[in-house]
Amino acid sequence: MSDFEVLLVGGPSAIPDVERVQLSPSLTEKVKYRFGAHYEHFAHDGEFSEIGDKRLPVYRWTMRTAIAE
């Protein structure tokens, strides 16, 4: 099975736009994006967005956790 391209929305504004499209193995799993010394967590709530010629699931920011040392 192939991964889904998803659009990350919200979270730190310093996340580059080119990094806002990520891969997810499932639309039901959260995406954990490493950013600095933290992980930014994103989840899909059923929303989709048109990006160019693609219809991508929107993953909205839910929380931040620190990376364990």
ZAKOL-794457 format. One line per 4 residues: number of its first residue (from 1); their letters; for each residue x, y, z of N, C-alpha, C. Coordinates in steps of 0.05 Angstrom, whole numbers, always signed. Example, Ala and Ser with C-alpha at 12.3 -4.5 7.8 and 13.67 -1.06 7.14 Angstrom:
residues 2
1	AS	+264,-114,+156,+246,-90,+156,+264,-66,+156; +257,-45,+142,+273,-21,+143,+258,+1,+157
end
This chain:
residues 69
1	MSDF	+17,-24,+0,+0,+0,+0,+18,+25,+0; +10,+45,-15,+26,+69,-16,+17,+90,+4; +35,+109,+10,+29,+130,+28,+12,+151,+15; -2,+167,+32,-19,+189,+23,-3,+215,+26
5	EVLL	-5,+233,+6,+5,+260,+10,-16,+275,+27; -7,+290,+47,-25,+305,+64,-15,+333,+68; -32,+352,+74,-25,+380,+78,-26,+386,+107; -4,+396,+118,-2,+404,+146,-10,+433,+149
9	VGGP	-30,+438,+167,-40,+465,+170,-38,+473,+200; -29,+497,+205,-26,+506,+233,+1,+500,+244; +4,+502,+270,+30,+498,+282,+48,+522,+278; +74,+518,+282,+93,+540,+280,+93,+552,+251
13	SAIP	+92,+579,+250,+92,+592,+224,+119,+589,+210; +139,+582,+225,+166,+579,+213,+170,+553,+198; +150,+535,+199,+152,+510,+182,+151,+520,+153; +171,+513,+137,+172,+522,+109,+148,+511,+93
17	DVER	+137,+527,+75,+115,+519,+58,+121,+493,+43; +145,+489,+34,+152,+465,+19,+151,+440,+37; +152,+444,+63,+151,+421,+82,+122,+416,+91; +103,+431,+82,+75,+429,+91,+61,+405,+78
21	VQLS	+72,+394,+57,+62,+369,+45,+79,+346,+54; +68,+328,+68,+82,+305,+80,+68,+279,+71; +81,+256,+77,+69,+230,+71,+58,+218,+97; +36,+204,+94,+24,+190,+117,+15,+162,+107
25	PSLT	+20,+141,+122,+11,+115,+113,-19,+110,+115; -33,+127,+130,-61,+124,+134,-74,+151,+141; -99,+154,+133,-114,+179,+140,-124,+179,+169; -121,+156,+182,-130,+155,+210,-108,+159,+230
29	EKVK	-83,+157,+221,-60,+161,+239,-52,+190,+240; -43,+199,+263,-32,+226,+266,-5,+227,+252; +2,+252,+243,+28,+257,+232,+45,+271,+253; +69,+261,+257,+87,+273,+277,+111,+285,+261
33	YRFG	+113,+311,+261,+133,+326,+245,+154,+337,+264; +179,+329,+259,+201,+339,+276,+208,+368,+268; +208,+386,+288,+214,+414,+283,+230,+424,+306; +256,+429,+302,+273,+438,+323,+276,+417,+344
37	AHYE	+272,+424,+370,+274,+405,+392,+247,+393,+400; +228,+394,+381,+201,+385,+387,+189,+368,+364; +167,+355,+370,+151,+343,+350,+125,+359,+349; +116,+366,+325,+90,+378,+321,+71,+356,+312
41	HFAH	+48,+355,+324,+29,+333,+318,+6,+345,+302; -3,+330,+282,-24,+339,+264,-44,+315,+260; -70,+321,+258,-90,+300,+255,-110,+309,+233; -121,+289,+219,-141,+293,+198,-169,+291,+210
45	DGEF	-185,+311,+203,-213,+311,+214,-234,+310,+191; -225,+301,+168,-244,+297,+145,-243,+319,+124; -228,+340,+130,-226,+363,+111,-206,+357,+89; -211,+367,+65,-193,+364,+42,-189,+392,+30
49	SEIG	-166,+395,+16,-160,+421,+3,-148,+416,-25; -155,+433,-44,-144,+431,-71,-117,+445,-71; -96,+431,-78,-70,+443,-81,-60,+436,-109; -60,+456,-127,-54,+451,-155,-75,+432,-166
53	DKRL	-67,+410,-178,-85,+391,-189,-91,+367,-170; -83,+370,-145,-87,+349,-125,-107,+356,-104; -121,+337,-94,-140,+340,-71,-127,+326,-47; -117,+342,-28,-102,+332,-6,-118,+333,+20
57	PVYR	-115,+312,+37,-127,+313,+63,-113,+334,+80; -128,+350,+95,-117,+371,+112,-112,+359,+139; -88,+361,+149,-81,+352,+176,-76,+378,+192; -92,+382,+212,-90,+406,+229,-72,+401,+253
61	WTMR	-57,+422,+261,-40,+420,+285,-57,+415,+309; -47,+396,+326,-62,+390,+351,-45,+395,+376; -19,+390,+375,-2,+394,+399,+27,+392,+392; +44,+399,+412,+73,+397,+410,+83,+381,+433
65	TAIA	+103,+364,+428,+116,+349,+449,+146,+352,+446; +160,+350,+468,+189,+352,+468,+201,+325,+459; +224,+327,+446,+238,+302,+438,+253,+292,+463; +249,+267,+469,+262,+255,+493,+292,+253,+488
69	E	+307,+258,+508,+337,+257,+506,+347,+229,+510
end
